Amino acid sequence: MNQLKHIVLKKVKLKFHHKVDYVLMIVLILYPILFYSYELIPKGISKVNIFGYTYVSSYFESIYILMWTLVGKILPLIAFSFIYVRINRFWTYFLFVPITMYLFQIIAVVNSDLQIVDSIEFFYSLPIFIFYCFLLYVYKQYITKVKLKKDYERELLKTGIETIVNEE
């Protein structure tokens, strides 16, 4: 009876590992809503006060256009990052190219609006790219280890239940 209680507790622990899947599922469900989130911003506003800091959009001349541009860059970045993290195939490493491209475009959009124009923006952005790709890689390795552990525990549970049934 004690072994059966131990097996039930293991099943509860397995459900805990599904939280990552639930969070990613919620993000995918909210993806269309996030895509049109720029519609919440009034069209004629060129400056906004956020936490005591006044942001003035000079290059895009409107916060609405700035947000439309940023949403168009950030959401594909999220999608490619999601695909990279969730799929464990060799070709996912090629997703670093569009991920890097979208990161560079986001930095270019922010820099153009802040009027920080550099001829070598790429080299200033390179540490950000490397850091983001490193975080994605580490997170993917963590998810892979959790998945392998979950599969191993599931296999142990399966063999443990068969052993208990065979003993009785």
C-alpha positions in Angstrom: 0.0 0.0 0.0 2.9 2.3 0.8 4.3 1.8 -2.7 1.0 2.7 -4.3 0.9 6.0 -2.3 4.5 6.7 -3.5 3.4 6.1 -7.1 0.4 8.5 -6.7 2.8 11.2 -5.3 5.1 10.7 -8.3 2.1 11.3 -10.6 1.4 14.6 -8.9 5.0 15.6 -9.4 4.8 14.8 -13.1 1.9 17.2 -13.5 4.1 20.0 -12.1 6.4 19.7 -15.1 3.6 20.6 -17.5 3.5 24.2 -16.3 5.9 25.2 -19.0 3.6 23.7 -21.6 0.6 25.5 -20.1 2.4 28.9 -20.2 3.4 28.4 -23.8 -0.1 27.3 -24.7 -1.5 30.5 -23.2 0.9 32.6 -25.2 -0.1 30.8 -28.4 -3.8 31.4 -27.6 -3.1 35.1 -26.9 -0.9 35.5 -30.0 -3.7 37.0 -32.2 -4.7 39.3 -29.4 -1.1 40.4 -28.9 -0.8 40.9 -32.7 -3.5 43.6 -32.5 -2.5 45.1 -29.2 -1.1 48.2 -31.0 -4.8 49.1 -31.7 -5.2 50.0 -28.0 -3.0 53.0 -28.5 -4.6 56.2 -29.8 -3.4 57.2 -33.3 -2.5 60.9 -32.8 -0.3 60.6 -29.8 3.4 61.3 -30.2 4.5 61.2 -26.6 3.6 59.1 -23.6 4.4 59.3 -19.9 5.4 56.0 -18.4 6.4 55.8 -14.7 7.5 59.4 -14.7 9.5 59.1 -17.9 8.2 60.9 -21.0 8.9 59.1 -24.2 8.6 61.1 -27.4 8.4 59.3 -30.7 10.3 61.5 -33.1 11.2 59.2 -36.0 7.8 57.5 -36.4 5.9 60.7 -35.4 3.3 58.5 -33.5 3.4 56.0 -30.7 0.8 54.0 -32.7 3.1 53.5 -35.6 6.1 52.7 -33.3 4.0 50.0 -31.5 2.7 48.6 -34.8 6.3 48.3 -36.0 7.6 46.7 -32.7 4.7 44.3 -32.5 5.5 43.2 -36.1 9.1 42.4 -35.0 8.6 41.1 -31.5 5.9 38.5 -32.2 7.9 36.6 -34.9 10.8 36.7 -32.5 8.6 35.0 -29.9 7.3 32.5 -32.4 10.8 31.5 -33.6 12.1 31.3 -30.1 9.1 29.1 -29.2 9.8 26.8 -32.1 13.5 26.6 -31.2 12.8 25.7 -27.6 10.1 23.2 -28.1 11.5 21.2 -31.1 14.5 19.0 -30.5 15.9 18.5 -34.0 19.2 19.5 -35.6 17.7 22.0 -37.9 16.4 24.2 -35.1 19.9 25.7 -34.8 19.3 27.3 -38.1 16.5 29.4 -36.4 19.3 31.5 -34.9 19.5 33.3 -38.2 15.9 34.7 -38.2 16.0 35.2 -34.4 19.2 37.3 -34.8 17.6 39.1 -37.7 14.5 40.1 -35.7 16.6 41.1 -32.7 18.7 43.3 -35.0 15.5 44.9 -36.5 14.0 45.6 -33.0 17.2 47.3 -32.0 17.2 49.3 -35.3 13.6 50.4 -34.7 14.4 51.5 -31.2 17.6 53.2 -32.2 16.0 55.0 -35.1 13.3 56.4 -32.9 15.8 57.5 -30.2 17.8 59.0 -33.0 20.9 57.0 -32.2 22.3 56.3 -35.6 25.5 54.3 -35.9 27.1 53.1 -39.0 28.2 49.9 -37.1 24.9 49.1 -35.3 25.5 45.4 -35.9 28.6 45.3 -33.8 27.0 47.1 -30.9 24.0 44.7 -31.1 26.2 41.6 -31.3 26.5 41.1 -27.5 22.7 41.2 -27.2 22.3 38.6 -29.9 24.9 36.3 -28.3 23.3 36.7 -24.9 19.8 36.0 -26.2 20.9 33.0 -28.2 22.8 31.7 -25.2 19.7 32.0 -23.0 17.6 30.2 -25.6 20.2 27.4 -25.8 20.4 27.0 -22.0 16.6 27.1 -21.6 16.3 24.4 -24.4 18.8 22.2 -22.6 16.9 22.6 -19.3 13.6 21.7 -21.0 15.2 18.7 -22.7 16.6 17.5 -19.3 13.2 18.0 -17.6 11.5 16.0 -20.5 14.0 13.2 -20.2 13.5 13.0 -16.5 9.8 13.0 -16.9 10.0 10.2 -19.4 12.3 8.2 -17.1 9.9 8.7 -14.2 7.0 7.7 -16.3 8.8 4.5 -17.3 9.6 3.8 -13.7 6.0 4.4 -12.7 4.9 2.0 -15.4 7.3 -0.7 -14.4 6.5 -0.1 -10.7 2.7 -0.5 -11.3 3.3 -3.7 -13.2 5.5 -5.1 -10.4 2.8 -4.3 -7.8 0.1 -5.9 -9.9 2.3 -9.0 -10.5 3.0 -9.3 -6.7 -0.6 -9.4 -5.8 
